[in-house]
């Protein structure tokens, strides 16, 4: 999906994995986390949001999502976004979106 070096610490990057799903991968102090890139409230790209701790802030209306679980962490977001298991193998970030 990505090389670890492509996702700077404290930021996210997005990649389409099929026509209906774009995944955002975030690099935090304690590892890499992956969620659906599309905000459940405003259809904005979460990978473009600000990261504070384990939370990403949607750039459109400020909804917040926990990067570990995809659960909303602040209004106006009330719906969860999907979260996906991540592994890093030889510098490659592998995301299991098919579960």
N, C-alpha and C positions, 0 to 999 in steps of 0.2 A: 504494500500500500504506500508507505513512505519509508525513507531512510530516517533514522533517528536524528541525524544531522540536519534534516530539512525542517524540523519543527523546533524553533528556538524555545528556550526555557521561558515560561510565563505566557506563551502564545499558543494559538491554534491554527491548524491548516485543514482545508476541506478537500475532499475528493469524491466524485461521483462513482458509485460502485455498480449501479444499474440505473435504468431510466427513472425510477421512482425513489431513489435513495442516494443522498449525499451524506457522507460521514465526516464529522469534525474530530480531529485528533488533537489533544492538548498535552503539552509537556509541562508538568509541575515538578516541584522539588522531589516528590515521592514517586515519580514515574509518569507513565503516559496513560491517558484516559480517552475514551471514544464515546461520542453521543451522536444522535441524529443532528445534522447541521441546521435543520429548519426549526425555528422557534414555534412552539405550539400556540402561541398567542398571536403573533404578528407576521409569521412566514418570513422572517428575516434570517440572515446567515449568522448563526451563533459563532462560527469560527472568526468572525470579524469583531466580536465583542471583547470587552475588557475582562481580564481574568484577575480575580481577587481571592486569594486562598484557593479553595476548591470550588469556587463559584464563577460562572461566566455570566456577564451582564449583556443582555440582548442590546445590540446597537440601535434598534428601532424605538422601543418604548421602555427599555430598562428592566424588563422581566429578568429574573435571575434563576439559574439552574445549577444544581449540584452536579459537578462533573463526574462524581463517583457513581451516582445513581440515576441521573436524568430527572430527578424530582424537582418541581418548582421550589425555589428558595426565596421568592419575593414577587409581589404583585407588580404588574398586572397578570403575570403568567400563573395559571392555575392547573394546566395540564402537563403531565410528564412527557418528556421526550425519551426515545429509546436510548439505552446505554448498551455498550458492547464490550465483551472481554477483549483484552489487549495482551499480547506477548511481544517481547523484543528478542529477536534471534539474530545474532551476528550483525547487529546494527540495523536490522530491518524491523519496522513496526508492523505486526500482523494483527488484524482485527477480524474477529469472528462475527460477521453480521448475519450469517445464515442460520446461526444457532442450532 
